[in-house]
Amino acid sequence: MLVDFSDAVITFVLAIYPSLICMAILRLFASLGDVAGMRRLSVDASTVGEAVTYAENKFGEEFAEQVQSCRIWLNGEPTGLDVSVGDDDEIALLPPVSGGS
């Protein structure tokens, strides 16, 4: 049985038992955060690709379509989907941005 905990529950548990659950953080910027209804998500994944796939499945088709044009960074550096992630790594999904003057 798969249980999907909210970020609030995970944050609470980590505050009490920091060594109990260690997960990568998936940060969702701009339109991705709007579609998902959140800006960050804790994920239990062994690679960047697993984390992205989890989010695509969780947030649906519109989210998955937008991910296709995103840049993906791991801990502040561009990365590929096959790169391993560990405890406390931060994966950022950055959609294209337009505008300005």
C-alpha positions in Angstrom: 0.0 0.0 0.0 1.4 3.4 -1.0 0.8 6.2 1.4 1.2 9.8 0.1 2.1 12.1 2.9 1.7 15.9 2.6 4.7 18.2 3.0 3.3 19.4 6.3 3.3 15.9 7.8 6.8 15.2 6.5 8.1 18.5 7.8 6.6 17.7 11.2 8.0 14.2 11.4 11.5 15.4 10.3 11.4 18.1 13.0 10.9 15.4 15.7 12.9 12.6 14.1 15.4 14.2 11.7 17.1 10.9 10.9 13.9 8.9 10.4 13.1 10.1 6.9 15.6 11.6 4.5 14.3 12.4 1.0 15.3 14.6 -1.9 13.4 17.9 -2.3 11.8 18.6 -5.6 11.4 22.4 -6.2 8.7 23.4 -8.7 9.1 26.9 -10.2 6.7 29.2 -12.0 3.9 27.5 -13.9 4.9 24.0 -12.6 4.2 25.1 -9.1 0.9 26.6 -10.2 -0.2 23.4 -11.8 1.0 21.3 -8.9 -0.5 23.6 -6.3 2.8 23.6 -4.3 6.3 24.8 -4.7 8.2 21.9 -3.1 7.7 18.3 -2.6 9.7 15.6 -0.7 10.4 12.6 -2.8 11.9 9.2 -2.1 13.8 8.5 -5.3 17.2 7.1 -6.2 17.7 9.2 -9.4 16.6 12.6 -10.7 14.5 10.8 -13.3 12.6 8.8 -10.6 11.8 12.0 -8.8 10.5 13.7 -11.9 8.4 10.6 -12.9 6.9 10.5 -9.4 5.9 14.2 -9.8 4.5 13.7 -13.3 2.3 10.8 -12.0 1.2 12.8 -9.0 0.3 16.0 -10.7 -1.0 14.7 -14.1 -0.8 15.3 -17.8 -0.6 19.1 -17.9 2.3 19.0 -15.4 4.1 16.2 -17.4 3.7 18.1 -20.6 5.3 21.2 -19.1 8.2 19.2 -17.6 9.2 18.3 -21.2 10.5 21.9 -21.8 12.1 22.3 -18.3 15.7 22.6 -17.4 16.5 20.3 -14.5 19.1 21.2 -11.9 20.5 19.2 -9.0 22.0 21.2 -6.0 22.4 24.3 -8.2 24.0 22.6 -11.2 22.4 21.4 -14.5 21.9 17.6 -14.4 20.6 14.6 -16.3 17.8 12.3 -15.4 20.1 9.3 -14.7 22.0 11.1 -12.0 21.7 9.6 -8.5 20.2 11.5 -5.7 20.6 11.1 -2.0 19.3 12.5 1.3 18.7 16.2 1.3 19.6 16.7 -2.4 17.5 19.5 -4.1 16.2 19.0 -7.6 14.8 22.1 -9.3 12.5 22.0 -12.3 12.8 25.3 -14.2 10.3 26.0 -17.0 11.2 28.5 -19.7 10.5 32.1 -18.8 9.6 34.9 -21.2 8.8 38.5 -20.8 10.7 41.5 -19.5 11.5 44.7 -21.2 
